[in-house]
């Protein structure tokens, strides 16, 4: 079990920094709260800009004359780029530590957004290039979670990962403010304005974040892919591709859905999207805490059942209130599932938490890319978003059956004091 240490003012106190017994330590005393806050802030603002093209998509589409499929691909590219870069960041975290890895990623995103604003984005290809840069923001997942997680023992992993992971609430900020700012100053100006809060958080991150003393020793490159030899890694990746893939795919696509399906203005569509995303973000730490209490397996089985029903309901919804209600329920379930999966990951792969966070996060991003791009493609080919939602509901059912298949073996073979 990982031990937790406190450091104050950069100096170690032998009495205060000694390993603490997890059984005798509350959550708020078991780790390093300033680092947890820094991880949340970094993750929050990174996710804000990661999905920025979604709320701006209706305005960008008008300017550039994009087709439904092009709009779907545009909002999906940051998700795919973030998925692939999460593996890179997972490796980087284990080589140079999460704090420095996060600093590098933030500088790249801020510089990329500033350049895009200064030079202007005037083509579909330009939006795709910007999407790749925004992928570095999405890859923050593989940095922020290990940064926080390594400070906490096994029985507090669900809460620590859930609180740090609640930074996906940044998608709410994008939905609320991007359409309004685009209306006031133009959508290209929003890219430059985003650099302001990102820079403030970068300074706070550098002052507050601290790498845990429990950093793993650097290993050979091939050793980082050792978890992929185990079926459990692939199961966890698959489960997250549905929970987080559904969450981020919807966060990126809902502004397009609400404007195309119900003719809402971009600002109203942003408010509707924010309500859905806020629901999913709010319950992520609750999902981790629920998994700590009843076990990640039980939590996931409930999550997939509710998500499948809600997504199927969206496909049949013919009014805004009905669709909005089903989306909120789906996002509540998916957000809970995000916290539940990451309660399980450190129980099985504590020694490889950095690379596993990258691999599992990559799978989630790929799920989001699939959902966002397939919704646009479904709209262009069939004139309706419904087939895309029905297929993803079917994937939730497959995930439910898969959890039921592996739960007995996991409980019998995993060596952990936490509930699974």
Protein Blocks (a to p, Z undefined) as FASTA:
>chain_A
ZZddddeehiacfklmpccdfklpcfklmmcfklmmmmmmmmmmmmmmmmmmmmmmmmmm
mmnopafklmmmmmmmmmmmmmmmmmmmmmmmmmnojklmmmmmmmmmmmmmmmmmmnop
abfklmmmmmmmmmmmmmmmmmmmmmmmmmpcfklmmmmmmmmmmmmmmmmmmmmmmmmm
mmmnopklmmmmmmmmmmmmmmmmmmmpccdfkbccdddfklmmmmmmpmklmmmmmmmm
mmmmmmmmmmmmmmmmmmmmnopafklmmmmmmmmmmmmmmmmmmmmmmmmmnopklmmm
mmmmmmmmmmmmmmmpcbfklmmmmmmmmmmmmmmmmmmmmmmmmmmmmmlmmmmmmmmm
mmmmmmmmmmmmmmmmmmmmnopaklmmmmmmmmmmmmmmmmmmmmmmmmmmpccfbdZZ
